[in-house]
Amino acid sequence: MFRTYRVVVASILAVTSSVLAANPMVGGKEMYPNKNIVQNASNSPDHTTLVAAVKAAGLVPTLESKGPFTVFAPTNEAFDKLPPGTVNNLLKPENKAQLTKVLAYHVVPGKISAEALMADVKNGGGKAMLKTAEGEPLIATIRGGQVVIEDATGHMATVTVADVDQSNGVIHVINRVLLPK
């Protein structure tokens, strides 16, 4: 009986481990590769500001479309690092164009895994240029084994959770809001 119990527990742990490996946790919530970018981001308590901004900019239909997209998704804490009042100002209807520009700067057309990004950095002599949906580039580097993204203002965002697969691309969670010129 004890042996049977151990086999059952081992089987449960193996299934649980494979499910957790396939569905990473973001903000303490499971992310599902069969859901799109908006659906998964909406499920993350760490991305409520990002989701509100995507809705205010009218980008929900785009980020729910087929894609594929690579999204560098700043957390609520990343938005909190901006000067006081910045987020509230960007969310005003009269600032929709500026908000859209900032959000599109976090999106790269195509699906780029962390492994592919790291290979691009290595092949690029330590840097990889990423052309955003906004049009301006981002620069990817590796620091301390982590992917770091540099924006047009010279600020650095670290990828804190990589390769969150979506039905229409991939999300890489970052710890800073990226700003275009």
N, C-alpha and C positions, 0 to 999 in steps of 0.2 A: 504493500500500500504506500509506504513512504517513497519507494522508487517511482511509482506511478505519479505521485504528487510532484516529485522533482521534475519529471518529464513534462508534466502539464505546466508547471511554473516556468520551466525553461522555454517551452513553446510560446507561452503568453509573452514572456520577455522578448523573445526573438521577433514576434509579430509587432509588439509595441515599439521596439527599437527601429524596425524597418519603417513603420508608419511615421514615427517622429523624424527619422532621417529624411523621409520623402516630403514631409510637411513641416517646415521650420516654424518656430514660434517667433512672433513679432509682437512686442507689447504684451506678452503673456497669452496671446491668442494664436491659435493654429492658423496657418496660411495654407490655402488649397491650390494646387497647380491647375485645377479645372475651373477656377474662378478667375475673373479678369482683374486688372489692376485696381479699378475703383472698388469692386466688391471686397477684395482682400484688404485694401487700405482702410476701407470703412469699418472693417472688423477689428482694426488695431487701435487700442486706446492711446497709443503713442503717436498717432497720426491724425488726430481730430482737427488740428489746425490746417494741415495739408489738405484734408478732404474738404473742409469749409472753403479753403481758397480755390480748390479745383471747381467746386460748385459755383462760387461767386464769379469765377472767370468764364463759366460756361464750357468748361473742358471735359465734363463728364462723358458726353457722347464720343469724343475723340479717344479718351482713355479706356472706353468700353469697346472700341472698335477692334478689328482683327489685329492691327499692328503689323509686325511685332515692335515693341518698344522696350528700351532699357530706361528705367526711371531711377534716378538717385533721389530717394525719398527722405527729406529732412524730418526729424522727429519734432514733437511739440517743444522739447528742450532746445532744439536748434533754432526754432522760431523765436523762443524766449531770449536768445542771445542777441537778437537784432535790437537796435535802439528803441526805447519805450515809444509806443504809439505807431511804430512802423506797420505792424500787421493790421491794426485797426484802420489805418490810413489806406493801405493797399486794398482792403476789403470793401471800401466805399465804391459805389457804382461808377462814380466819375473817374476812378483810377483803374478801371477794368483793363485797359490796354497795358498799363504798366504791370499789373498783376499777371496778366497773360504772358508778358515777356519774361518775367521772373520764373514763372512755372515752366514755360517752354524751354528755359535754360537748364532745367533738370531732366529733360527728356532727350534721349539719343535714339534716332531711328534704328531699328534692328534689335536683335536680342544678343547681348554681349555678356557672357558669363565672366565671373571673376577670374577663372583660369585663362580664358581668352584675353581678358584685359591685361593680366599679368604677363602673358606671352607677348602681347603688343608692346608693353613697356620694355621688356627685355630686348625685343627686336628693334625697338626705337632708341636704343642706347640709354635707357633709363627714363624715357618719357613716351607717352602715347597721346596724340591729339584726338579728341573726340568732337565731332561736329554735332552740335545740339539742334533740336527742332527750332530753336530761337534763331539760330544762324551763327552765333559766336561759339568759339571753341572752348572746351575744357581741357585741362592737361592732367593726365593720370600719371602717378609715380608710385613707387613702393617704398614705404618707410616702416622699418621694424616688422616686416612681413605682412603689413597691411596696405591695402590700396588706399591712396590718398588722392583726392581730386582738388585741383587748384582752379579757382574761378578767375574771371577777368580782372577782379580787384586785388588779386594776390592772396586772398584768404584760402585756407585749406580746410577741406572736409574729409574726415576719415570714414571709410566704409566700416560700419559696426556690425552689420548683418548682411552677408553677401548671398547672392543666388537664391532669392525667394522667387521661385518659378511661378509664373502666371499663365493663364490660357493664352494671353496675348503679349507675352514678353517676360521680363524679369525685373524685379525690384532689388536695389541695393540700398539698404538703410544707411543714412549718413547723419553725422552729428553737427552739421552746420548748413545754413541756407546758402546756396550758391547765387552769386549776384553778377549779372552781366554789366557791361559798361553803360 
